[in-house]
């Protein structure tokens, strides 16, 4: 990408506007990487957000195909030149990264890189990411190329705005998580009160039935029917309370292990066969993982309680730059438009809201006698 005279500022402006328009952290990271690669006309670009364990919490690339990325293997660790950028403050501009004494090699499937330009993305005194580009495209006939001082200046400008955009996105996500937590806490208190009232009514009704059973069996039978109804209502509200509270297992074990454990329990508890399969899924932001878990729980509840299915298959997989959750049953199915028209949502409204709340989308495929598939796709992973 070569710019005619005077267009460099326009290209920078376009890149900065693109970053400022994003709110989700993953979208901001991807926009930074794509903007940097296009602006500096490089073959490859990547941005890594470090974790506290010597690895990367997020690592976004541009210029590498999905198949290449899968073949490369696990995310890189914080070592070599990457570590220098994370622990230093200066830009790294190298004619050939392979000749630098800090270079420690890369996996066999990794693309070959030579000229290199790397920048620590800093928020005040903290390095919050490492952004780098490799293999400057060479427009000159003699083949002499590489990143220039002008490229370094452009990347520095981009990096300063990238830090602002990334910090704002993190604040946005944190604010949303706090709002969700506050709402969940309020709802939990309400549910606790409602369940307590149901249990109190249940106890009184059971006592009334016991007192009537000898002298008025007919009335006692009615009271016992009321006990059964109250017990069912209490069970539904307890289930709602459990669904609304984030399980500790999700924080401790991650989405894949939490889903696997819950599905194993469901498989043992129900006559239907319930399976789980996951493929190449990486850690996601906590809000996305929770939304995926909640949709899986709601869809599984519908399939096991209402569909009449004898098999339910759950799959979680990485597709391109997205993570996709699928729940498929071989039950009676339904007509989605009829369900919406009659108001029997089966939790579909809440599932759609959870998906859109984390930048994802929900797809429902069903027909009478054809089973049901619910798919939720979120960016990242």
N, C-alpha and C positions, 0 to 999 in steps of 0.2 A: 504494500500500500504506500504509494508516494503521493504527496500532497503538492499541488501547485502553490506558488508563492502566496502567502497570506492565509492559507487554509489551515495552518497548524493550530492557530488559536481556536478556530471553529471546531476542529476535531477534539481539542481539549475540552471546550465548552460542552460539546455533545456527550463526551464521556462523563463529565462531572454531573450534568443534568440526569443522565441515566442512573448514576449511583444515588442521587438525592431522591429519586422517585420511588425507591424500593424501601419497604419496611421490614420484611422478613430477613433474618440474618443470612440464611442460605442464599436468598435472591441477591442480597447485597454482595456477598462473596463472589458469586458467579458473575455478576455485572462488573465488579472490579477486575476480575481476571480477563474476561472477554474484552473489556475496554482497554486494558493495558496491552494485550496482545495486538489488537487492531491499531492502537495509537502508535506503537513502536514498531509495527510490522515485523513481529517475531513469529517463529514457527510454533513455539510452545510457551505456555504461561501457566503458573500455578500459584496458589496462595494457601498457606497452612496456618491454622490457628492452634497454638500449642496447648496441650493439657498440662497437668501437674505431675505427670508420671513419665516424662521423657518421650512422649509421643505427640500425636496431634488429635485434638478433639474434632476438627474438621479439616479437610484437605480437598481443595477444588482445583480442577485442571481444565485447560482449554487447548485444543490442538491434538489431543489423544483420543482415539476412538474408544467406544465402550469395550470392544473386544480386547484392544491393547491394554486398557486400564485393568480389565479383569485378569489378563495374563501377567501383568506386572506383580500382582500379589498384594500382600499387606501394606498398609500405609507406612511411609518412611518413619524412622525414628529421628529424634533431635540429635543429629551428629554431623560432623564435617562442616561444610559451608552453611548448611541450614542452621546449625547450632551457632555459628559465628554471627549470622544475621539476627538470631533471636536474642543473643547475649551482647551484641554490639550495637552501635548507633550509626555506623557509616554504610553507605552504599557499596556494594561489591560489583566492580566491572572487570571482567576477565576476558582475555582474548581466547583462552581455551581452558575451560573448567577442569578438564581431565589432567592438565599439567600442574594444577595447583596442589601444593603439599597437603592441603586439608581434604582433598578429594579421596573418598573411600570406596568408589565404585558404585554400581547400581545393579539391579536384577537383570538377568539375561534378556528378558522381554522389554526392558526399558528402552525407549528410543535413544539414539546416539545424539549427544549434545556437545557443542563446542563453545562458541562465544556465549557469555553469560552476563546477565545484569540482575542483581538482587537488591532488595530494599527492605529494611525493617519498617513495619508500619507501627507507628508509636502514638500512644495517647498519653501526653505528658511525659513522665519518666518511665512509663510501662510499654514494653514491646508487646503488642496484641496480635501481631501476625507477621509472617515473612512472605513477601511477594517477589517472585522472580520470573525472568523471561530467558529464553535460550534460542539460539540459532536465528540471528537477525537475517531476514531475507536480503538477498544480494542483487540489487538492480544493476550494478556496474559490470560491464563486459569482462573486465580483468579479474573478476571474482574476489576483489579485495573489499571486504566489508567487516562488519562487527558493530557493536553498540558504540555510540559516540557520546561526547560530553552533552550534546543537545538532548540525546535520548535520556541521559541520566537526569538532566534538569526536568524534562517532561515527567519522568517517572516519580521524581521527588514531589512535584506539584500534585500528581495523581495520588501519591501515597498520603499526603497531608489531608486531602479530601476523603480518601478512603477511610482514614482513621475516624473522621467525623461521621461518615455514613455508617460505619460499622458500630461505633459507639451509640449512635442514635437508634439503630436497629436493635441493639441489645437492650437499650432502655425501653423501647417500645414493647419488646417481648416480655421483659421483666414486669412492666406495668400491666400488661395483659394477664400474665400469670398471677400477679397479686390480686387483680380484679376477680379472676376465676377462683382463687383461693378464698377470697372474702365471701364470694357468693356461695361457694361450697360449704363454708363454715356456717353461714346463715341457714342454708338449706338443711345441713346436718342437725342443727338445733331444732328446726321445725319438724323434721322427721322423727327426731328423738321424742319430742312432745307427742306427736301423733301416735307413734308406736306405743308409748307409755299409756296413753288413753285407751287404745285398743286392748292392751293386755289387762288393764284395770277392768274394762267392760267384760272381757273374756272371763276373768276370775269371778266377778259377780254373777254372771249368767250361769257359769258352771255350778256355783254354790246354790243358785235357785233351782237348777235341774236336780241336784242331789236332794234338796229338801222336798221336791214334788214327786220324786220317782215312785214312792210307795202309795201316796194318797191320790195322785192325779197323773197317771202315766202319760196320758195324752198331752197334757201341758208340759210335762217333763220332756217328752219327745220334741215338742216345739222349741223348748229352750236349748236342747242339745243341737238341734239344727242351727240355731242362732250361734251356738259355740263354734260349730264348724265354719260358718260364714265369717265370724270375727277372726278365727284363726287364719283363714285364707287371706283376709285383708291385712292382718298383722304380718303374715309372711311376705306379701307383696311389698309392704312398706319397708320391711327389713331389707328385702332385696334391693329396693330403690336406694336405701341408705348405704348399702355396701357398694353399689355401683357408683354412687356419687363421691365416695371417698377413695382417693388414690391409694392403692395398696403399697405397703412398704416394699414388697417384692420387686415392684417396677423400678424403684430407686436402687435397690441392692443388686438385682439380677439382670436388669435390662429387659427390653420388650420380648426378645425371642425366647429367653428362658422362662419368663413369666407366662407367656402364651402357652408354651409347651407344657408347663406344669399344670395350668388350669385345664387344658384340653385333656391331659391324661386323667385328671380327676373326673371330668365330664364323661369320658369314655368308660370309666369304671362304674359311674353312677347311673348311666342310661343304657337302655337296650340297644340304641342306635350305635353304630360304629362311628367314632369321631377321630379324625386323623389330623396331623399337623406336619407341614413341610416348610422349611425355610431355605433360602438360597442367596448367598452373597449379600446379606443385609448388614449394614453398618449402623452404628449408634446414631440416633436422631435427637433433635432438641426435645426436651422433656415434654413440652406441650403436644408435639406431634405423636410421641410414643403413647402418651396417655389417651389421646383421641383415637388412635388406632386400636388400643386395648379396649376402650369403651365400645367402639363400633363392633369389634369382634364379640364382646360379651353380649351385646344386644342382639346381634344377628344369630349367635348361637342359641340364645334363649328362645328366639322366635322359631328357629329350625327344630329345636328339641321339644318344644312345648306345643307348637301349633301346626307344624308342617306334616307330621306323620312320617317323616323320613326315617329310613333305617341306616342311612349313611350321610355323614356331614364331613366335608373336607375343607380344611383351612390351610391356606398357603400365604406365605409372606416372602416377597422376592424383590430384588432390585432390578428395575427395568430402565436402562439408560440412566438418566439423572434423577429418577424417581423411585420411590418405594411403593409397592402395590400389595394390599391385603385383599385376599379373596376368600369368601365363605360360600361354598356350594353345597346344596342338599338335593336329594332325589325325592323330595316330598310332593305334596299335592299341588304346590305352586299357587299363583293367584294372578289376577289381572291388576297391575299397578294402578291404572287409571280408575278402576272401580273402587279400589281400596281408598284412594284419595277422595273420590266423590262421596263415599259412604262414611268417611271420617274414621275408618278403622286403620289408623296409621301404622300399627305394629312397631312403633318406635322409629319409623322411617324419617319423621320430621327431625327428631333429636339426632339421628345418625347424620342426616344431611347438614345439620347445624354444626355438629362436631367437626365434620370434614371441612366445611367452608371456614370454620373458625381458625384453622391452622393452615390455610392456603391450599387445601386439597379439594378433591371432588369425589362424589359418591355416585356409583352407577348401579342400578337395580335391573336385573334381567329375570323375568318370570312369566309364566303362563300357566293356566289351569292344566294340571296333569304333567307339567314339564319341569317341576322343581324350581329352585330359585338360586340365583347367584348374586351376591352383593360384593361389589368391588369398591375399595377406597384407595385413592392414589394421592400421595403427598410428595412434594419436591424434596430431594435430598436422599441420602443413604447410599 
